Amino acid sequence: LIFSIPKVILRINVMHATFDWVDLETVLTKWQINKDQFVDACMLAGTEYCLTYPYLNLGPFQASNTRFNFDAAVHIVKQAPLINWMQTVPTEEMKNDHVDGYCICKVLVQSSPVLHVLENAVRPLGPSVPGNPTLQVPHDFSQIMGEQLPKSLYYLMLNGIISHELPQALAQGEWMDKSQPLVDTKEFR
């Protein structure tokens, strides 16, 4: 939903031939917010690219159970834009970490690469600026995503011939293997 996809299937139950889905317009109407506020609330709640806004983890913002309270993030963005809340982060170091993460997340939301099958091209979903037909991708986008890889590599990856991890390693210049070996060796340590 954060990427402006109008509907997302959450769960498919093959045995009962049913599925659960969520609609972006319904979510926005329920919380009485616009799309930009929804994106800001998601970023304040934390993503894989940006940290959770520190004050959302405090007692007053959390319900009595241990689940995260997304309503608190929605309430915060209704009060003021995300940039205003960044000014309240306790230390300069935390502020820099949060602002960097939020900036990266915002760029990825607005310019996330998508496979356009008809054109056989990988590019952003659509224009970042409404009404502007040209794609607005930041000039330093490659620092976040890595350089664009050859089309033949995308072909191999999309057809399942090579793992998506291999091009990622090539683009970033490092291999991140989070799996543990089955035996303990000196080389792994």
Backbone as CSV, one residue per row, in Angstrom:
resi,resn,N_x,N_y,N_z,CA_x,CA_y,CA_z,C_x,C_y,C_z
1,LEU,0.813,-1.197,0.000,0.000,0.000,0.000,0.859,1.264,0.000
2,ILE,1.995,1.193,0.646,2.867,2.364,0.734,3.383,2.766,-0.658
3,PHE,3.412,1.802,-1.602,3.896,2.064,-2.952,2.758,2.436,-3.902
4,SER,1.627,2.885,-3.359,0.453,3.310,-4.135,-0.243,2.176,-4.884
5,ILE,-0.073,0.973,-4.405,-0.804,-0.156,-4.970,-2.202,-0.118,-4.361
6,PRO,-3.263,-0.076,-5.185,-4.615,0.147,-4.645,-5.157,-0.987,-3.783
7,LYS,-4.787,-2.225,-4.083,-5.283,-3.373,-3.311,-4.155,-4.378,-3.123
8,VAL,-4.098,-4.978,-1.930,-3.070,-5.964,-1.635,-3.735,-7.189,-1.010
9,ILE,-3.408,-8.362,-1.535,-3.895,-9.611,-0.950,-3.001,-9.939,0.239
10,LEU,-3.627,-10.153,1.402,-2.884,-10.432,2.625,-2.702,-11.931,2.866
11,ARG,-3.741,-12.703,2.520,-3.696,-14.135,2.821,-4.572,-14.874,1.807
12,ILE,-4.098,-16.025,1.346,-4.878,-16.868,0.451,-5.105,-18.203,1.150
13,ASN,-6.365,-18.618,1.231,-6.721,-19.907,1.810,-7.180,-20.800,0.669
14,VAL,-6.295,-21.653,0.186,-6.590,-22.503,-0.958,-7.665,-23.531,-0.607
15,MET,-7.627,-24.049,0.614,-8.593,-25.077,1.026,-10.029,-24.567,0.956
16,HIS,-10.251,-23.320,1.335,-11.594,-22.746,1.343,-11.858,-21.841,0.130
17,ALA,-10.881,-21.739,-0.760,-10.977,-20.894,-1.957,-11.376,-19.459,-1.593
18,THR,-10.692,-18.904,-0.572,-10.946,-17.533,-0.145,-9.625,-16.790,-0.028
19,PHE,-9.736,-15.474,0.068,-8.550,-14.662,0.317,-8.962,-13.419,1.092
20,ASP,-7.997,-12.860,1.825,-8.193,-11.609,2.550,-7.383,-10.542,1.835
21,TRP,-7.957,-9.360,1.703,-7.278,-8.282,1.029,-7.591,-6.967,1.729
22,VAL,-6.786,-5.976,1.416,-6.981,-4.642,1.971,-6.928,-3.641,0.817
23,ASP,-7.737,-2.620,0.947,-7.875,-1.597,-0.076,-7.315,-0.282,0.462
24,LEU,-6.434,0.372,-0.296,-5.795,1.609,0.148,-6.819,2.684,0.474
25,GLU,-7.800,2.892,-0.369,-8.808,3.938,-0.124,-9.570,3.679,1.181
26,THR,-9.865,2.419,1.472,-10.555,2.076,2.724,-9.690,2.417,3.931
27,VAL,-8.408,2.113,3.824,-7.473,2.411,4.919,-7.400,3.920,5.148
28,LEU,-7.253,4.682,4.050,-7.156,6.142,4.169,-8.446,6.731,4.751
29,THR,-9.576,6.203,4.342,-10.860,6.686,4.844,-11.025,6.351,6.327
30,LYS,-10.639,5.138,6.704,-10.761,4.714,8.113,-9.988,5.650,9.037
31,TRP,-8.766,5.987,8.648,-7.923,6.831,9.494,-8.094,8.314,9.189
32,GLN,-8.837,8.646,8.176,-9.071,10.032,7.778,-7.764,10.775,7.516
33,ILE,-6.943,10.151,6.666,-5.660,10.740,6.282,-5.531,10.658,4.768
34,ASN,-4.571,11.414,4.218,-4.307,11.321,2.791,-3.126,10.381,2.539
35,LYS,-2.798,10.158,1.275,-1.740,9.213,0.912,-0.386,9.622,1.483
36,ASP,-0.050,10.912,1.432,1.235,11.376,1.979,1.313,11.134,3.482
37,GLN,0.224,11.377,4.200,0.204,11.129,5.641,0.347,9.635,5.930
38,PHE,-0.249,8.795,5.093,-0.122,7.346,5.262,1.334,6.915,5.114
39,VAL,2.006,7.435,4.087,3.421,7.108,3.877,4.240,7.577,5.079
40,ASP,3.984,8.797,5.554,4.709,9.318,6.728,4.452,8.462,7.966
41,ALA,3.207,8.020,8.168,2.880,7.179,9.327,3.624,5.848,9.232
42,CYS,3.687,5.271,8.046,4.416,4.017,7.854,5.903,4.195,8.157
43,MET,6.452,5.322,7.716,7.872,5.575,7.981,8.115,5.817,9.469
44,LEU,7.225,6.537,10.137,7.374,6.736,11.582,7.286,5.412,12.327
45,ALA,6.429,4.517,11.839,6.280,3.207,12.476,7.522,2.344,12.264
46,GLY,8.292,2.667,11.242,9.523,1.933,10.967,9.347,0.968,9.820
47,THR,10.368,0.878,8.982,10.391,-0.063,7.868,11.761,-0.719,7.868
48,GLU,12.007,-1.541,6.873,13.335,-2.145,6.794,14.400,-1.112,6.430
49,TYR,13.975,0.088,5.987,14.914,1.129,5.589,15.054,2.235,6.624
50,CYS,14.053,2.414,7.485,14.135,3.499,8.457,13.678,3.027,9.840
51,LEU,14.284,3.631,10.835,14.008,3.276,12.229,12.641,3.779,12.682
52,THR,12.083,3.100,13.668,10.834,3.553,14.271,11.087,4.852,15.018
53,TYR,10.177,5.791,14.875,10.270,7.058,15.597,10.390,6.732,17.087
54,PRO,11.427,7.233,17.773,11.732,6.779,19.132,10.589,6.937,20.136
55,TYR,9.796,7.974,20.019,8.751,8.199,21.008,7.556,7.265,20.832
56,LEU,7.469,6.575,19.696,6.377,5.622,19.494,6.567,4.356,20.331
57,ASN,7.764,4.137,20.833,8.025,2.961,21.650,7.775,3.212,23.140
58,LEU,7.399,4.434,23.490,7.161,4.767,24.892,5.754,4.352,25.318
59,GLY,5.569,4.157,26.592,4.309,3.713,27.172,3.059,4.449,26.723
60,PRO,3.020,5.792,26.750,1.780,6.493,26.395,1.275,6.196,24.983
61,PHE,2.193,5.854,24.073,1.782,5.590,22.694,1.429,4.131,22.454
62,GLN,1.753,3.259,23.393,1.512,1.839,23.199,0.307,1.379,24.006
63,ALA,-0.454,0.475,23.394,-1.591,-0.126,24.105,-1.042,-1.057,25.181
64,SER,-1.911,-1.565,26.012,-1.468,-2.405,27.124,-0.862,-3.719,26.645
65,ASN,-1.238,-4.183,25.463,-0.628,-5.419,24.964,0.739,-5.111,24.357
66,THR,1.419,-6.144,23.888,2.783,-5.967,23.399,2.841,-5.659,21.903
67,ARG,1.724,-5.614,21.210,1.721,-5.316,19.782,1.955,-3.831,19.553
68,PHE,2.594,-3.542,18.419,2.859,-2.151,18.060,1.540,-1.455,17.746
69,ASN,1.416,-0.211,18.140,0.188,0.555,17.958,0.359,1.507,16.773
70,PHE,-0.056,1.073,15.574,0.070,1.903,14.380,-0.825,3.131,14.470
71,ASP,-1.919,3.054,15.221,-2.799,4.208,15.397,-2.041,5.401,15.978
72,ALA,-1.046,5.110,16.807,-0.248,6.194,17.390,0.534,6.931,16.305
73,ALA,1.086,6.203,15.351,1.816,6.838,14.246,0.868,7.686,13.400
74,VAL,-0.349,7.183,13.174,-1.344,7.945,12.410,-1.714,9.220,13.165
75,HIS,-1.909,9.100,14.472,-2.255,10.269,15.293,-1.154,11.336,15.204
76,ILE,0.093,10.912,15.247,1.220,11.843,15.198,1.254,12.591,13.867
77,VAL,1.084,11.872,12.739,1.164,12.566,11.441,-0.045,13.463,11.189
78,LYS,-1.128,13.226,11.886,-2.276,14.134,11.756,-1.983,15.471,12.432
79,GLN,-1.087,15.473,13.422,-0.760,16.684,14.171,0.199,17.598,13.415
80,ALA,1.178,16.981,12.734,2.198,17.777,12.017,2.910,16.877,11.011
81,PRO,3.530,17.465,9.978,4.274,16.662,8.999,5.476,15.959,9.630
82,LEU,5.931,14.933,8.950,7.055,14.124,9.424,8.279,14.974,9.744
83,ILE,8.592,15.933,8.908,9.792,16.747,9.112,9.757,17.485,10.454
84,ASN,8.574,17.897,10.888,8.455,18.556,12.191,8.817,17.607,13.327
85,TRP,8.423,16.359,13.205,8.710,15.385,14.264,10.188,15.033,14.312
86,MET,10.899,15.164,13.203,12.332,14.877,13.200,13.105,15.870,14.063
87,GLN,12.538,17.064,14.249,13.202,18.074,15.071,13.162,17.718,16.559
88,THR,12.307,16.759,16.940,12.145,16.424,18.360,12.962,15.220,18.797
89,VAL,13.718,14.621,17.890,14.537,13.460,18.251,15.592,13.929,19.254
90,PRO,15.799,13.152,20.354,16.604,13.625,21.494,18.057,14.024,21.217
91,THR,18.784,13.250,20.399,20.194,13.589,20.174,20.444,13.845,18.690
92,GLU,21.502,14.550,18.402,21.860,14.861,17.013,22.208,13.588,16.249
93,GLU,22.891,12.654,16.908,23.250,11.394,16.252,21.992,10.604,15.876
94,MET,21.045,10.500,16.804,19.780,9.813,16.514,19.026,10.527,15.399
95,LYS,19.040,11.837,15.450,18.349,12.629,14.429,18.926,12.334,13.048
96,ASN,20.267,12.309,12.937,20.911,12.014,11.658,20.562,10.616,11.163
97,ASP,20.579,9.619,12.074,20.227,8.248,11.698,18.791,8.167,11.184
98,HIS,17.878,8.819,11.898,16.481,8.780,11.506,16.232,9.533,10.202
99,VAL,16.804,10.707,10.067,16.594,11.497,8.850,17.164,10.770,7.641
100,ASP,18.356,10.188,7.757,18.939,9.431,6.643,18.023,8.284,6.237
101,GLY,17.566,7.533,7.216,16.679,6.401,6.932,15.375,6.832,6.298
102,TYR,14.782,7.911,6.807,13.524,8.399,6.249,13.712,8.917,4.823
103,CYS,14.837,9.562,4.560,15.097,10.065,3.207,15.258,8.902,2.227
104,ILE,16.003,7.884,2.623,16.186,6.715,1.760,14.841,6.041,1.514
105,CYS,14.055,5.871,2.558,12.748,5.230,2.421,11.834,6.024,1.490
106,LYS,11.821,7.326,1.640,10.966,8.178,0.807,11.368,8.075,-0.672
107,VAL,12.669,8.063,-0.938,13.143,7.924,-2.317,12.736,6.562,-2.872
108,LEU,12.862,5.508,-2.076,12.491,4.183,-2.549,10.991,4.064,-2.787
109,VAL,10.194,4.708,-1.961,8.742,4.690,-2.160,8.383,5.423,-3.446
110,GLN,9.015,6.545,-3.691,8.684,7.351,-4.864,9.329,6.848,-6.154
111,SER,10.472,6.172,-6.046,11.219,5.793,-7.253,11.580,4.314,-7.278
112,SER,10.834,3.485,-6.579,11.152,2.066,-6.494,11.124,1.413,-7.873
113,PRO,12.145,0.629,-8.194,12.186,0.007,-9.515,11.118,-1.069,-9.659
114,VAL,10.449,-1.057,-10.811,9.372,-1.991,-11.104,9.607,-2.549,-12.501
115,LEU,9.339,-3.855,-12.682,9.450,-4.446,-14.005,8.220,-4.068,-14.821
116,HIS,8.425,-3.394,-15.933,7.356,-3.066,-16.875,7.448,-4.089,-18.002
117,VAL,6.579,-5.089,-17.934,6.666,-6.238,-18.821,6.502,-5.850,-20.286
118,LEU,5.547,-4.983,-20.590,5.295,-4.630,-21.989,6.495,-3.957,-22.642
119,GLU,7.219,-3.125,-21.871,8.393,-2.448,-22.417,9.679,-3.233,-22.160
120,ASN,9.571,-4.324,-21.381,10.738,-5.114,-20.998,11.810,-4.219,-20.380
121,ALA,11.373,-3.402,-19.400,12.283,-2.445,-18.776,12.036,-2.386,-17.273
122,VAL,13.080,-2.114,-16.548,12.969,-1.894,-15.109,13.156,-0.403,-14.875
123,ARG,12.099,0.238,-14.359,12.125,1.672,-14.069,11.066,1.956,-13.014
124,PRO,11.017,3.160,-12.489,10.000,3.482,-11.481,8.583,3.289,-12.030
125,LEU,7.637,3.079,-11.121,6.252,2.813,-11.489,5.654,3.929,-12.319
126,GLY,5.871,5.160,-11.912,5.294,6.285,-12.642,5.957,7.567,-12.220
127,PRO,5.478,8.679,-12.742,6.075,9.969,-12.382,5.969,10.247,-10.885
128,SER,7.034,10.770,-10.308,7.028,11.121,-8.888,6.248,12.406,-8.647
129,VAL,6.216,13.271,-9.641,5.524,14.540,-9.502,4.234,14.466,-10.318
130,PRO,3.057,14.578,-9.651,1.803,14.487,-10.398,1.744,15.516,-11.518
131,GLY,1.286,15.072,-12.693,1.158,15.972,-13.828,2.422,16.116,-14.651
132,ASN,3.546,15.613,-14.152,4.808,15.703,-14.885,5.064,14.351,-15.552
133,PRO,5.039,14.261,-16.875,5.157,12.976,-17.551,6.551,12.341,-17.460
134,THR,7.576,13.117,-17.124,8.918,12.554,-17.035,9.147,12.000,-15.634
135,LEU,9.921,10.933,-15.570,10.206,10.304,-14.286,11.210,11.136,-13.501
136,GLN,10.901,11.375,-12.253,11.755,12.191,-11.401,12.562,11.285,-10.471
137,VAL,13.662,10.761,-10.956,14.530,9.898,-10.168,15.732,10.719,-9.745
138,PRO,16.075,10.724,-8.464,17.229,11.516,-8.011,18.509,11.111,-8.749
139,HIS,19.370,12.074,-8.983,20.605,11.806,-9.726,21.530,10.849,-8.984
140,ASP,21.428,10.785,-7.643,22.287,9.891,-6.868,21.558,8.611,-6.446
141,PHE,20.523,8.235,-7.179,19.729,7.046,-6.867,20.578,5.784,-6.839
142,SER,21.615,5.736,-7.656,22.473,4.549,-7.707,23.221,4.329,-6.395
143,GLN,23.386,5.361,-5.577,24.035,5.180,-4.277,23.155,4.368,-3.332
144,ILE,21.846,4.415,-3.550,20.919,3.639,-2.731,20.721,2.252,-3.323
145,MET,20.456,2.190,-4.621,20.099,0.940,-5.285,21.267,0.208,-5.908
146,GLY,22.345,0.888,-6.175,23.422,0.297,-6.955,23.207,0.648,-8.411
147,GLU,24.210,0.419,-9.218,24.111,0.718,-10.650,23.130,-0.233,-11.326
148,GLN,22.502,0.226,-12.412,21.592,-0.627,-13.156,22.390,-1.758,-13.782
149,LEU,21.858,-2.954,-13.686,22.531,-4.132,-14.203,22.106,-4.387,-15.650
150,PRO,22.861,-5.196,-16.368,22.487,-5.513,-17.753,21.114,-6.193,-17.815
151,LYS,20.363,-5.936,-18.882,19.014,-6.501,-19.029,19.035,-8.023,-19.022
152,SER,20.090,-8.618,-19.530,20.168,-10.085,-19.566,20.203,-10.662,-18.146
153,LEU,20.786,-9.940,-17.208,20.823,-10.394,-15.821,19.425,-10.351,-15.201
154,TYR,18.658,-9.295,-15.508,17.272,-9.229,-15.042,16.471,-10.397,-15.623
155,TYR,16.713,-10.717,-16.884,16.017,-11.821,-17.544,16.289,-13.138,-16.805
156,LEU,17.552,-13.398,-16.516,17.920,-14.632,-15.817,17.296,-14.697,-14.427
157,MET,17.287,-13.569,-13.733,16.732,-13.524,-12.389,15.218,-13.730,-12.411
158,LEU,14.514,-13.059,-13.317,13.059,-13.152,-13.373,12.576,-14.510,-13.848
159,ASN,13.411,-15.235,-14.553,13.047,-16.580,-14.988,13.518,-17.651,-14.005
160,GLY,14.073,-17.241,-12.879,14.471,-18.185,-11.839,15.741,-18.942,-12.131
161,ILE,16.522,-18.468,-13.078,17.755,-19.158,-13.439,18.862,-18.847,-12.441
162,ILE,18.897,-17.610,-11.956,19.844,-17.247,-10.903,19.074,-16.625,-9.740
163,SER,19.657,-16.656,-8.581,19.046,-16.103,-7.380,19.054,-14.574,-7.424
164,HIS,18.069,-13.953,-6.780,18.046,-12.492,-6.698,19.194,-11.965,-5.844
165,GLU,19.802,-12.840,-5.049,20.901,-12.413,-4.183,22.186,-12.149,-4.968
166,LEU,22.378,-12.861,-6.068,23.594,-12.676,-6.861,23.670,-11.281,-7.479
167,PRO,22.643,-10.803,-8.190,22.711,-9.429,-8.713,22.832,-8.389,-7.603
168,GLN,22.189,-8.646,-6.464,22.301,-7.718,-5.343,23.754,-7.630,-4.886
169,ALA,24.420,-8.764,-4.802,25.832,-8.768,-4.410,26.688,-8.037,-5.439
170,LEU,26.386,-8.249,-6.721,27.136,-7.551,-7.776,26.906,-6.045,-7.718
171,ALA,25.657,-5.630,-7.488,25.334,-4.206,-7.457,25.950,-3.517,-6.253
172,GLN,25.967,-4.204,-5.109,26.483,-3.591,-3.891,27.968,-3.826,-3.686
173,GLY,28.530,-4.775,-4.423,29.953,-5.064,-4.283,30.286,-5.875,-3.050
174,GLU,29.276,-6.507,-2.441,29.527,-7.356,-1.276,28.469,-8.448,-1.202
175,TRP,28.865,-9.589,-0.641,27.948,-10.725,-0.499,27.517,-10.806,0.960
176,MET,26.204,-10.719,1.169,25.651,-10.786,2.527,24.940,-12.123,2.691
177,ASP,25.619,-13.112,3.236,25.019,-14.426,3.453,24.687,-14.559,4.929
178,LYS,23.406,-14.533,5.230,22.975,-14.568,6.626,22.734,-15.990,7.125
179,SER,22.847,-16.966,6.250,22.612,-18.345,6.671,23.836,-18.873,7.416
180,GLN,23.596,-19.747,8.338,24.658,-20.358,9.128,25.063,-21.676,8.469
181,PRO,26.352,-22.011,8.485,26.765,-23.301,7.919,26.297,-24.445,8.823
182,LEU,26.250,-25.638,8.241,25.814,-26.801,9.024,26.889,-27.299,9.960
183,VAL,28.132,-26.923,9.725,29.235,-27.305,10.593,29.988,-26.057,11.036
184,ASP,30.620,-26.130,12.191,31.398,-25.013,12.709,32.824,-25.110,12.167
185,THR,33.255,-24.081,11.439,34.596,-24.098,10.863,35.337,-22.815,11.205
186,LYS,36.689,-22.872,11.114,37.498,-21.690,11.362,37.256,-20.653,10.282
187,GLU,37.030,-21.087,9.046,36.817,-20.158,7.944,35.570,-19.307,8.161
188,PHE,34.525,-19.897,8.707,33.299,-19.157,8.895,33.426,-18.129,10.018
189,ARG,34.168,-18.488,11.047,34.345,-17.580,12.173,35.120,-16.387,11.732
